[in-house]
Amino acid sequence: QAQLVESGGGLVQSGGSLRLSCAASGIGFGRYNMHWYRQAPGKEREWVAAITTGGSTNIAASVKGRFTISRDNTKNTTYLQMNSLKPEDTAVYYCKADDKYSSNSYWGQGTQVTVSS
């Protein structure tokens, strides 16, 4: 059974850093492109970052230069390093796995990130 579990969220002051992890199980992790999304209260879920099976990355303009996505295929885990956090980064952060070879996709349950001013 496919499962994505996010961790690493919490409360941090403005300007601080957090590293989120998304551990995958029950899937062939190496064939999945991985994404991070976030959803702030009262707002739609927005895409934040992506990393392909080959390691190519793409970052949303709103967080470029502050956030970095990476993956460790030996640990079936993808990471989101978040630096210089701002109060507007406060949201629930979700990871998503998209199968490169089919329409299968999976979401994690989310982890809360709160940035205080």
C-alpha positions in Angstrom: 0.0 0.0 0.0 1.4 3.4 -1.1 2.1 5.8 1.7 3.8 9.2 1.9 4.6 10.6 5.4 5.7 14.2 5.8 7.7 15.3 8.8 9.8 18.3 10.0 7.2 21.0 10.2 6.8 23.2 13.2 6.9 26.7 14.6 9.8 28.9 13.6 10.6 32.6 13.7 10.8 34.8 10.6 14.2 34.3 9.0 14.6 30.8 10.3 14.9 27.5 8.6 13.2 24.1 8.5 13.8 21.0 6.5 10.7 18.9 5.6 11.0 15.2 4.8 8.6 13.0 2.8 9.2 9.3 3.3 7.6 7.0 0.8 6.7 3.4 1.2 4.8 0.9 -0.9 5.9 2.5 -4.2 8.9 2.2 -6.5 10.3 5.5 -5.4 12.8 5.8 -8.2 10.1 6.0 -10.9 8.2 8.8 -9.2 8.6 12.5 -9.8 8.1 14.2 -6.4 6.4 17.5 -5.6 5.8 19.8 -2.7 2.6 21.8 -2.4 1.3 24.0 0.3 -2.0 25.3 1.4 -2.5 28.4 3.6 -5.7 28.9 5.5 -8.5 30.2 3.2 -6.3 29.7 0.1 -6.1 27.1 -2.6 -3.3 24.6 -2.6 -0.3 25.8 -4.5 2.6 24.0 -6.0 6.0 24.8 -4.5 8.7 22.6 -5.9 9.4 19.5 -8.0 12.2 17.1 -8.6 12.2 14.5 -11.4 13.3 10.9 -11.3 16.6 12.2 -12.8 17.1 14.9 -10.2 16.1 17.9 -12.2 14.4 20.5 -10.0 12.0 23.3 -10.5 11.0 25.9 -7.8 8.1 28.3 -7.7 9.0 31.9 -8.2 7.5 32.8 -4.8 10.1 30.7 -3.0 13.0 30.6 -5.4 16.3 31.4 -3.8 15.0 30.4 -0.4 13.7 26.8 -0.8 15.5 23.8 -2.2 14.1 20.4 -3.1 16.2 17.2 -3.1 15.7 13.4 -3.0 17.6 10.4 -1.7 16.5 7.4 -3.6 18.4 5.1 -1.2 16.1 6.3 1.6 12.9 6.7 -0.5 12.7 10.2 0.8 12.4 13.7 -0.7 13.3 16.9 1.2 12.3 20.5 1.1 14.9 22.8 2.7 13.3 26.1 3.6 15.5 29.1 4.5 14.8 32.7 5.2 11.2 31.8 6.1 8.5 34.5 6.1 5.1 34.6 7.8 3.5 34.2 4.4 5.2 30.8 4.2 2.8 29.6 6.9 0.8 26.7 5.5 0.3 23.0 5.6 2.9 21.4 3.3 2.1 18.3 1.3 4.2 16.0 -0.8 3.0 14.3 -3.9 4.4 11.4 -5.9 3.6 11.2 -9.6 4.4 7.9 -11.4 6.5 8.7 -14.5 5.1 5.7 -16.3 1.4 5.8 -15.4 -1.3 8.0 -14.0 -0.8 6.9 -10.5 -0.2 9.6 -7.9 -0.2 9.8 -4.2 -0.4 12.5 -1.5 0.9 12.7 2.0 -1.2 13.9 4.9 0.6 17.2 5.3 2.8 18.8 7.9 2.1 22.2 9.4 4.6 25.0 9.1 4.0 28.2 11.1 6.3 31.2 10.8 5.9 33.9 13.4 6.8 37.5 12.8 
